[in-house]
């Protein structure tokens, strides 16, 4: 009986500490937890460098790579050419890149994008609201959202390569084709 009570007490302490850490993160602005694979992606609306509003929901039916980045982040800028190459290759097949810049000056971001010739959509997260919504701390972070608006990959701190992006997109397109075939 005494051992069982010790076990329950230890479990209670563990759960209590976990809850306090989660609440502290929310209170101190450390963002939400990372999204869970298979769960619906939280919708958001941000403006691009031309002042046009884009919402994640408007891209339903397409595969979307939401990439959180900054110009000062060397790994972020290192992976952007791979994103551009796959985007160029697959944009006509329903692949979208939304590069969400965190907290930077628009002129600096515009110059960076112009210098490197990126043509995918760049969105400005001026108050870090969307990054917090997606549990982003540390860069880069990439989230792959499937055609149904579900999160299928959450890549934190690891460089995206052309091969990795292509593999995820192929897998998501294959899953959609397989579902369509089973309905017929």
N, C-alpha and C positions, 0 to 999 in steps of 0.2 A: 504494500500500500504506500509506504514511504517513498519507494523508488518511482511509483507511478505519479505521485504528487510532484516529485522533483522534475520528472519529465514534462508534466503539464506546465509547471512553473517556468522551465527553460523555454518551452514553446511559446508561452505567453510573453516572455521577455523578448524573444526574437521577433515576434509579430509586432510588439509595441515599438521596438527600435525601428523596424522596417517602416511602419506607419509614420513615425516622427520624421524619418529621413525623407519620405515622399512629401509630407506636408511642408517641410522646410524648403525643399526644392521648389515647390509651387509658390510659397510665400516669398522667397528670396529671388524669384525670377530666373531660376535655373532651368525653366522650361518643363514641358510635359515629358512623360516617358516616351521612348522611341515607339513608333507605330508597330503594331503586330502584323506579321505576314498573314495575308488572307482577310484582313479587316478592311472596311471601306476607308479610303483616303479622305482626310478632312478637306473639305472644299475651302478655297481661299480666293481672294481677288487682290491683285497687285497691278500697278501700272508699269508699262514698259518704258524704254528710253524716249519714246515719242509721245508719252502721256496717255496711251491707250490702255484701258483696263482689260485684264485677262483673268478669267477664273479657271480653276482646274476643271470644274464641271463642264465648261464649254468644250472640252476635249474628250468627253465621253465617247467611246467607240474607237478611240485611238490608244496606242501605247505611249505613255508619257514618262520621260525621264525628268524628274525634278531634281536639279542639282544645286545645292547650297554652296556658295563660294564667295571669295573676296579677291581683289587684285593683289593684295599683299601675301596671299597664301600660295606659296610655291607649288605644293602638290595640286592645288586647284587649277592653276594656270597650266601646269604640266599635262593634266588630263583633258583639257579643253580641246586640243586638236583632234583627239580621238573621238570626242563627242561630235565635233564638227564633221569629221569624215563619215561617221555612221549616219548622222543627220542628212548630209548631202545624198547619201546612197539610198536612204529609206524614207525620206519625208513624203514622197509620193505614194508610199505604201502605208501611211498612217502612223509614222513615228514622229513624235514631238519632243523637243528639248525645251524645258523651261529652266533657264539658269537664274536662280534667285540670289541676287547680291545682297549681302548683309551689311547694313549700316554705313555704306560708303557714299561719298559725294558723287552725284550723278555725272558731273563733268569728268571726273577721274575714271569712272566706269566706262563712259562713252568713249574716251580716248583709248582705253585698253581694248575695247571691242573693235574699234576702228583699226588700231594698229595691227591686231592679229587677224582681222578679216572674218570674224565670226558672224554668221547670219542667223543663228537660232535666236529664239526670243529670250531677251534678258529682262528680268523683272526686278524692281527695287523694293526691298523689304526695309524701309527706312527706320521702322521702330522695332525690328526684330520679332514682330508678332508671329509671322508665319514660321520662322525658324524655331521659335519657342513651341508653337503648336505641333511641330514635327519632332520635338525632343532633340534639336540640334545643339550640340556643344562640341566645339572642335570642328575643324573643316579639313577636307571636304566631306560632305555627306550627300549621297545620291539615293533617291527613292524611285523605284520603278512601279508605275501604276498601270494596271492592265486595262483592257477595253471596257470592262465593267466597273471601273473605278475602285478596284481592290488593290491594296499594296501587295506586291509580289516579291520585291527585293528591297532591303535597306542596307546600304553599303556605307560604312562609316570609316573614314580615314584611309581607306584602301584605294589606290589609284585605279580608275577605270581605264581599260585598254579597249581598242577597237574590237578585239576578239571577245572580251567579256561583255561589252554592250551588245554585240551581234548575237552572242549566245543567249542572252536573256531575252532579247527581242524575238529571236527564232523560237525559243521555248514558249513564249507567250502567244505568238502567232500560231504555233502548232497546237497549243491547248485550245485556242478558239476554233481552229479548223476541225479539231477532233470533236468538240462539243457540237458543232454545226452538223457534222457527219452523223453523229448518233441521233440527232433529232430527225433526220431525214428518213 
